[in-house]
Amino acid sequence: MSKHIDQRQLDSEPEFNRFIDAAMSRRHFLRATGAAGSVAFFAATPVANAIADTMAKSQLIGFTAIPASTADTVVVPEGYVAEPLVSWGDALFVDSPAFSQSNDSKAQEMQYGDNTDGMTFFPLSADRAVLVANNEYTNNEYLYPHQGKNISADDVRKGQAAHGVSIIELVKKDGQWQANPAGRLNRKVTAYTPMEMTGPATGHDLLKTAADPSGKKILGTYNNCANGQTPWGTYLTCEENFNGYFATAEEVELGDTYKRYGVSNKDWGYDWWKHDPRFDVGKTPNEPHRFGWVVEIDPMDPNSTPKKRSALGRFKHENAALTINDDGHAVVYLGDDERGEHLYKFVSKNKYKPGDNAANRDLLEEGTLYVAKFNGTEGELNGQGEWLELTFGKNGLTPENGFNSQAEVLIFAREAATQVGATTMDRPEWVASTLATNMCSVH
């Protein structure tokens, strides 16, 4: 007999309207730069070359356009130089082994991770800095000599070590930045690095597992897409397509709360579940609830514990655009990068204290999460909208509708957004906030 797993038993603001107006006013810029997107779309064709010739005569972008190409190389405009800074498998520490496709998991733990995505440059001085970069996913055909066709327990560990976040110091020599494996701040955050769950979901039954009966100690972060940074010097890494790593050989019927997040009986070919029971959704059905969060990392303390900020909601996070509002509260704009999902914002309960980083460290632990509802009329270039509060007991987020606590509202933020009537969107990805007016734009 199969098991059935389904464990889920603001008012209108002028700020939102300013955001809508700003988005509409960008249409002239988009018209002017639309040719650039056309070049990428048409690739190496006569059409693309004609567009490139037109752009080469234009002063809109400020440099001479380069011809479209499908060559496997990096080409930059005249006057610019592109040089590799750090690559997958490069040393993170002075005793890191040399890169080889046959490296084991211990080697990968000491090397820069795979498939870089979002990153932040933290300057320390004129000639020293820290680069923090997401390593979103791996390609089995390159990661393993056997191309992922016969995954062993150490292969799984190696793949998990290639995911996460790489932190490496940089030094400037002869005018060029270089990776410094001797940097004391260098660190590797992997899919099994111990982390702390914070906020309203901490310790909830839906986060508890046999390995972590407290529901407070999460192992790892992975599929980290884009990012954000805080004025108190921390890095925000965003867990996106976490669902593609879960599978099971058991006959399990997953409920709607799993399906809404794309969790099923089959993964995307990583095969972690075969050797790590955390990712066998039949054996550990709560593990998917422990991913899909924004994780805060202190890059200046290699011994610090990363914190998963449950107050920002669980979904497929693209990035986290943080600004300090005029009233002193920290505001984080968040996009859920999947078709038919939503745009969110978080407002901290407490206010930012300039210069007091210790007091600011937990600003993202408490606050209110909102989701966007757009009220524009088709064919009009100006629209209105409102932010709908995602708080237990409000806007239909009640036990009668399947929400029994604020923790459940956040763990199932997608369902909560649907319940309150948020506007579905076509994969809101990178969200940017302008400091002057605390607006945001979506790309």
C-alpha positions as CSV (number, residue, x, y, z in Angstrom):
1,M,0.0,0.0,0.0
2,S,1.3,3.5,-0.8
3,K,1.9,6.1,1.8
4,H,0.2,9.5,1.4
5,I,2.4,12.4,2.5
6,D,0.7,15.9,2.9
7,Q,1.6,17.4,6.3
8,R,-0.1,20.7,6.1
9,Q,-3.3,20.2,7.8
10,L,-0.9,45.4,3.9
11,D,-3.0,47.3,3.0
12,S,-2.4,49.4,-0.2
13,E,0.8,51.4,0.0
14,P,2.0,54.5,-1.9
15,E,5.4,52.7,-2.2
16,F,3.9,50.0,-4.3
17,N,2.3,52.4,-6.7
18,R,5.6,54.3,-7.1
19,F,7.1,50.9,-8.0
20,I,4.5,50.4,-10.7
21,D,5.0,53.9,-12.1
22,A,8.8,53.4,-12.2
23,A,8.5,50.1,-14.0
24,M,6.3,51.7,-16.7
25,S,8.6,54.7,-17.1
26,R,11.4,52.2,-18.1
27,R,9.7,51.4,-21.4
28,H,11.7,53.9,-23.3
29,F,14.9,52.5,-22.1
30,L,13.8,49.0,-22.9
31,R,12.9,50.1,-26.5
32,A,16.4,51.6,-26.9
33,T,18.2,48.5,-25.6
34,G,15.9,45.9,-27.1
35,A,18.4,45.4,-30.0
36,A,20.8,43.8,-27.5
37,G,18.3,41.1,-26.6
38,S,17.6,40.5,-30.3
39,V,21.3,39.8,-30.9
40,A,21.3,37.2,-28.2
41,F,18.1,35.7,-29.7
42,F,19.2,35.5,-33.3
43,A,22.8,34.3,-32.4
44,A,25.2,34.1,-35.3
45,T,22.9,35.0,-38.2
46,P,22.8,37.8,-40.9
47,V,20.0,39.4,-38.8
48,A,22.2,39.4,-35.7
49,N,25.1,40.8,-37.6
50,A,23.0,43.6,-39.1
51,I,21.8,44.4,-35.6
52,A,25.3,44.4,-34.3
53,D,26.4,46.8,-37.1
54,T,23.5,49.2,-36.1
55,M,24.5,49.0,-32.4
56,A,28.2,49.6,-33.3
57,K,27.1,53.1,-34.6
58,S,25.0,53.8,-31.6
59,Q,26.2,55.7,-28.5
60,L,23.5,54.2,-26.3
61,I,25.7,51.7,-24.6
62,G,29.0,53.5,-24.7
63,F,31.3,50.9,-26.4
64,T,31.6,49.3,-29.8
65,A,29.4,46.3,-30.1
66,I,31.0,42.9,-30.9
67,P,29.6,40.5,-33.5
68,A,27.3,37.7,-32.3
69,S,29.1,34.4,-32.1
70,T,28.6,30.8,-31.0
71,A,32.3,30.2,-30.5
72,D,33.3,28.6,-27.2
73,T,35.4,31.6,-26.0
74,V,35.0,34.9,-24.2
75,V,34.9,38.0,-26.4
76,V,34.8,41.5,-25.0
77,P,34.6,44.9,-26.7
78,E,37.7,46.8,-27.7
79,G,39.4,48.4,-24.8
80,Y,38.1,45.7,-22.3
81,V,40.0,42.7,-21.0
82,A,38.5,39.5,-19.5
83,E,40.7,37.2,-17.5
84,P,39.8,34.2,-15.3
85,L,39.8,35.0,-11.6
86,V,38.9,31.6,-10.1
87,S,37.5,28.4,-11.7
88,W,35.9,25.2,-10.5
89,G,38.5,23.0,-8.7
90,D,40.9,25.9,-8.0
91,A,42.6,25.8,-4.6
92,L,40.7,27.4,-1.7
93,F,43.5,26.7,0.8
94,V,47.3,26.3,0.6
95,D,47.1,22.6,1.1
96,S,44.3,22.0,-1.5
97,P,45.1,19.3,-4.0
98,A,45.5,20.0,-7.7
99,F,42.4,19.8,-9.7
100,S,41.5,16.5,-11.4
101,Q,38.2,15.1,-12.6
102,S,39.1,12.0,-10.5
103,N,39.3,14.1,-7.3
104,D,37.4,12.7,-4.4
105,S,35.0,14.4,-2.0
106,K,37.8,15.5,0.4
107,A,39.6,17.2,-2.5
108,Q,36.4,19.0,-3.6
109,E,35.8,20.2,0.0
110,M,39.0,22.2,-0.4
111,Q,38.4,23.5,-3.9
112,Y,36.3,26.2,-5.4
113,G,32.8,24.9,-6.3
114,D,31.0,24.4,-9.6
115,N,28.7,26.6,-11.7
116,T,29.1,30.0,-10.2
117,D,25.9,32.2,-10.0
118,G,25.3,35.2,-7.7
119,M,28.3,36.7,-5.9
120,T,29.4,39.7,-3.8
121,F,32.7,41.5,-3.6
122,F,33.5,42.6,-0.1
123,P,36.4,45.1,-0.1
124,L,38.8,45.0,2.9
125,S,41.4,47.5,1.7
126,A,42.7,48.9,-1.5
127,D,44.4,45.7,-2.4
128,R,42.5,43.0,-0.4
129,A,39.0,41.8,-0.6
130,V,36.7,38.8,-0.1
131,L,34.7,37.2,-2.9
132,V,31.7,35.2,-1.9
133,A,30.1,33.2,-4.7
134,N,27.2,30.8,-5.1
135,N,28.0,27.4,-6.6
136,E,24.5,26.5,-7.9
137,Y,24.7,23.0,-9.4
138,T,27.0,20.4,-11.0
139,N,27.2,18.7,-14.4
140,N,27.7,15.0,-13.8
141,E,29.3,14.5,-17.2
142,Y,32.2,16.7,-16.1
143,L,32.2,16.1,-12.3
144,Y,32.8,12.4,-12.5
145,P,35.0,10.2,-14.8
146,H,32.0,7.9,-15.2
147,Q,29.8,10.8,-16.0
148,G,27.4,10.0,-13.2
149,K,26.4,6.6,-14.4
150,N,27.5,4.7,-11.3
151,I,27.2,7.0,-8.3
152,S,29.0,5.9,-5.2
153,A,28.6,7.3,-1.6
154,D,31.8,9.4,-2.1
155,D,30.5,10.6,-5.4
156,V,27.4,12.0,-3.7
157,R,29.6,13.6,-1.1
158,K,31.7,15.1,-3.8
159,G,28.7,16.5,-5.6
160,Q,27.4,18.0,-2.4
161,A,30.9,19.6,-1.8
162,A,30.8,21.2,-5.2
163,H,27.5,22.9,-4.3
164,G,26.9,25.7,-1.9
165,V,29.0,28.8,-1.4
166,S,32.8,29.4,-1.9
167,I,34.4,32.2,0.1
168,I,37.9,33.2,-1.0
169,E,40.2,36.2,-0.3
170,L,41.5,38.2,-3.2
171,V,44.7,40.3,-3.4
172,K,45.6,42.9,-6.0
173,K,49.1,42.5,-7.5
174,D,50.4,44.6,-10.3
175,G,47.0,46.1,-10.7
176,Q,45.2,42.7,-11.1
177,W,43.0,40.8,-8.6
178,Q,44.1,37.3,-7.8
179,A,42.7,34.5,-5.6
180,N,44.7,34.0,-2.4
181,P,44.5,30.4,-1.1
182,A,46.4,31.6,2.0
183,G,43.6,33.9,3.0
184,R,42.5,33.4,6.6
185,L,38.8,34.0,5.7
186,N,38.7,31.3,3.0
187,R,35.8,28.9,3.5
188,K,33.7,26.3,1.8
189,V,30.0,26.1,2.6
190,T,28.5,22.9,1.2
191,A,25.3,20.9,1.1
192,Y,26.2,19.4,4.4
193,T,27.6,22.4,6.4
194,P,25.8,22.7,9.7
195,M,23.3,25.6,9.8
196,E,20.9,27.1,12.2
197,M,17.2,27.6,11.5
198,T,15.9,30.9,12.8
199,G,12.6,32.7,12.9
200,P,9.0,31.5,13.3
201,A,9.5,28.1,11.7
202,T,12.3,27.1,14.1
203,G,11.6,23.8,15.8
204,H,8.3,23.2,14.0
205,D,7.2,19.6,13.6
206,L,7.4,19.9,9.8
207,L,11.2,20.6,10.1
208,K,12.0,17.7,12.5
209,T,13.7,14.6,11.2
210,A,15.2,11.5,12.9
211,A,18.6,13.0,12.5
212,D,17.4,16.4,13.8
213,P,14.5,15.9,16.2
214,S,14.9,19.6,17.3
215,G,14.0,21.0,13.9
216,K,16.6,23.6,14.4
217,K,19.9,22.2,13.0
218,I,19.9,22.0,9.2
219,L,22.6,20.4,7.2
220,G,23.6,22.3,4.2
221,T,22.5,24.6,1.4
222,Y,22.5,23.9,-2.3
223,N,21.1,25.1,-5.7
224,N,22.0,28.6,-4.5
225,C,21.0,30.9,-7.3
226,A,21.4,34.6,-6.8
227,N,22.2,36.5,-3.6
228,G,22.1,39.7,-1.6
229,Q,24.1,41.5,1.0
230,T,23.4,43.5,4.1
231,P,24.7,46.8,5.4
232,W,26.0,45.0,8.4
233,G,28.4,43.0,6.3
234,T,26.7,39.6,5.7
235,Y,25.9,37.7,2.6
236,L,22.5,36.4,1.7
237,T,22.5,33.2,-0.5
238,C,19.2,32.0,-1.9
239,E,18.1,28.4,-2.3
240,E,16.2,28.0,-5.6
241,N,15.4,24.6,-7.3
242,F,15.9,22.5,-4.2
243,N,13.2,20.1,-5.3
244,G,15.4,18.5,-8.0
245,Y,17.5,16.6,-5.5
246,F,14.8,14.5,-3.8
247,A,13.6,11.1,-5.0
248,T,12.6,7.7,-3.6
249,A,12.3,4.0,-4.6
250,E,9.4,3.6,-2.3
251,E,5.8,3.6,-3.4
252,V,4.9,7.1,-2.0
253,E,2.0,9.3,-3.0
254,L,3.1,12.8,-2.3
255,G,0.5,15.4,-1.4
256,D,-0.3,18.8,-2.8
257,T,2.1,20.6,-0.5
258,Y,5.0,18.7,-2.1
259,K,3.7,19.0,-5.7
260,R,3.4,22.8,-5.3
261,Y,7.1,22.9,-4.8
262,G,8.0,20.4,-7.5
263,V,9.0,17.6,-5.1
264,S,8.3,14.2,-6.6
265,N,9.5,10.6,-6.6
266,K,12.2,11.4,-9.1
267,D,15.1,13.8,-9.0
268,W,17.1,15.5,-11.7
269,G,19.7,12.8,-12.0
270,Y,21.9,13.7,-9.0
271,D,21.1,10.4,-7.2
272,W,22.0,11.8,-3.8
273,W,19.0,9.9,-2.3
274,K,20.7,6.6,-3.1
275,H,23.4,7.2,-0.5
276,D,22.1,10.0,1.7
277,P,18.8,9.2,3.3
278,R,18.1,13.0,3.8
279,F,17.2,13.1,0.1
280,D,15.0,10.0,0.1
281,V,11.6,11.7,0.4
282,G,10.1,8.3,1.3
283,K,12.3,7.9,4.3
284,T,12.7,11.5,5.3
285,P,9.5,13.4,4.2
286,N,10.3,16.5,6.2
287,E,13.7,17.2,4.6
288,P,12.3,19.1,1.6
289,H,10.8,21.6,4.2
290,R,14.3,22.4,5.4
291,F,15.3,23.9,2.0
292,G,14.0,26.8,-0.1
293,W,15.1,29.5,2.3
294,V,17.4,32.5,2.3
295,V,20.6,31.8,4.2
296,E,22.7,34.5,5.9
297,I,26.4,33.9,6.1
298,D,29.1,36.0,7.8
299,P,32.1,36.0,5.4
300,M,34.3,37.7,7.9
301,D,34.1,34.8,10.4
302,P,35.0,31.4,8.9
303,N,33.9,29.7,12.1
304,S,30.4,31.2,12.2
305,T,27.2,29.2,11.6
306,P,25.1,30.1,8.6
307,K,21.5,31.0,9.5
308,K,18.4,30.1,7.5
309,R,16.0,33.0,7.8
310,S,12.5,31.4,7.9
311,A,10.8,34.8,8.3
312,L,11.6,35.5,4.6
313,G,9.4,32.5,3.5
314,R,10.1,29.2,1.8
315,F,10.0,29.2,-2.0
316,K,12.4,29.1,-5.0
317,H,14.4,32.2,-4.1
318,E,16.2,34.0,-6.9
319,N,17.8,36.8,-4.9
320,A,17.3,39.0,-1.9
321,A,17.4,42.8,-2.5
322,L,17.8,44.5,0.9
323,T,17.5,48.2,1.6
324,I,17.0,50.3,4.7
325,N,13.7,52.1,4.4
326,D,13.2,55.8,5.4
327,D,11.7,54.7,8.7
328,G,14.8,52.6,9.6
329,H,13.3,49.1,8.9
330,A,15.2,46.6,6.8
331,V,13.1,45.7,3.7
332,V,14.0,42.7,1.5
333,Y,12.4,42.2,-1.9
334,L,12.2,38.6,-3.1
335,G,11.2,36.8,-6.3
336,D,10.0,33.2,-6.6
337,D,11.6,32.0,-9.8
338,E,9.0,29.8,-11.2
339,R,6.2,30.4,-13.7
340,G,2.9,31.2,-11.9
341,E,4.5,32.3,-8.7
342,H,4.9,35.6,-6.9
343,L,6.8,38.7,-5.8
344,Y,7.4,39.2,-2.1
345,K,8.8,41.6,0.4
346,F,9.9,41.3,4.0
347,V,9.9,44.2,6.5
348,S,11.9,43.7,9.7
349,K,10.2,44.1,13.1
350,N,13.1,46.0,14.5
351,K,15.0,49.0,13.1
352,Y,18.5,49.2,11.7
353,K,21.1,50.7,14.0
354,P,23.9,52.3,11.9
355,G,27.3,51.2,13.1
356,D,25.9,48.6,15.5
357,N,26.5,45.4,13.6
358,A,25.9,43.2,16.6
359,A,22.4,44.6,17.1
360,N,21.7,44.3,13.3
361,R,22.7,40.6,13.1
362,D,19.2,39.4,13.8
363,L,17.1,41.9,11.9
364,L,16.0,39.2,9.5
365,E,14.8,36.9,12.3
366,E,11.6,38.8,12.9
367,G,9.3,40.7,10.7
368,T,6.3,40.6,8.3
369,L,6.2,39.0,4.9
370,Y,4.0,40.4,2.2
371,V,3.1,39.3,-1.3
372,A,2.3,41.5,-4.3
373,K,-1.1,41.9,-5.9
374,F,-1.2,43.9,-9.2
375,N,-4.3,45.8,-10.2
376,G,-3.2,47.1,-13.6
377,T,-5.5,47.2,-16.6
378,E,-4.4,45.4,-19.8
379,G,-3.3,47.9,-22.4
380,E,-2.5,50.6,-19.9
381,L,1.1,51.7,-19.1
382,N,0.3,52.7,-15.6
383,G,-1.0,50.5,-12.9
384,Q,-1.7,50.1,-9.2
385,G,-1.1,47.4,-6.6
386,E,-0.9,46.5,-3.0
387,W,1.1,44.3,-0.7
388,L,-0.9,41.6,1.0
389,E,0.2,40.6,4.5
390,L,1.1,36.9,5.0
391,T,0.4,36.7,8.7
392,F,-1.4,33.8,10.5
393,G,-4.9,34.7,11.3
394,K,-5.2,37.4,8.6
395,N,-6.4,37.4,5.0
396,G,-7.8,33.9,5.3
397,L,-4.6,32.3,6.7
398,T,-6.5,30.4,9.3
399,P,-6.9,26.7,10.3
400,E,-10.1,26.6,8.3
401,N,-8.0,27.1,5.2
402,G,-5.2,24.8,6.3
403,F,-2.8,27.1,8.1
404,N,-2.3,26.4,11.8
405,S,0.5,28.7,12.7
406,Q,2.8,31.4,11.4
407,A,5.4,28.7,10.9
408,E,3.1,26.9,8.4
409,V,2.3,30.2,6.6
410,L,6.1,30.6,6.0
411,I,6.9,26.9,5.2
412,F,4.1,26.9,2.7
413,A,4.5,30.5,1.5
414,R,3.3,29.6,-2.0
415,E,0.0,28.3,-0.8
416,A,-0.4,31.3,1.5
417,A,0.2,33.7,-1.4
418,T,-2.5,31.8,-3.4
419,Q,-4.9,32.0,-0.4
420,V,-4.6,35.8,-0.1
421,G,-5.1,36.4,-3.8
422,A,-1.6,37.4,-4.9
423,T,-0.9,38.0,-8.6
424,T,0.8,35.1,-10.4
425,M,3.8,36.1,-12.5
426,D,6.1,34.7,-15.2
427,R,9.2,33.7,-13.2
428,P,10.1,36.9,-11.3
429,E,13.9,36.6,-11.2
430,W,16.3,39.3,-10.2
431,V,14.6,41.9,-8.0
432,A,16.4,45.3,-7.6
433,S,15.7,48.0,-5.1
434,T,16.5,51.7,-5.5
435,L,17.7,53.2,-2.2
436,A,16.3,56.7,-2.9
437,T,12.6,55.8,-3.0
438,N,12.6,52.1,-1.8
439,M,11.0,50.9,-5.0
440,C,11.9,47.7,-6.7
441,S,12.0,46.4,-10.3
442,V,11.7,42.9,-11.6
443,H,13.6,41.3,-14.4
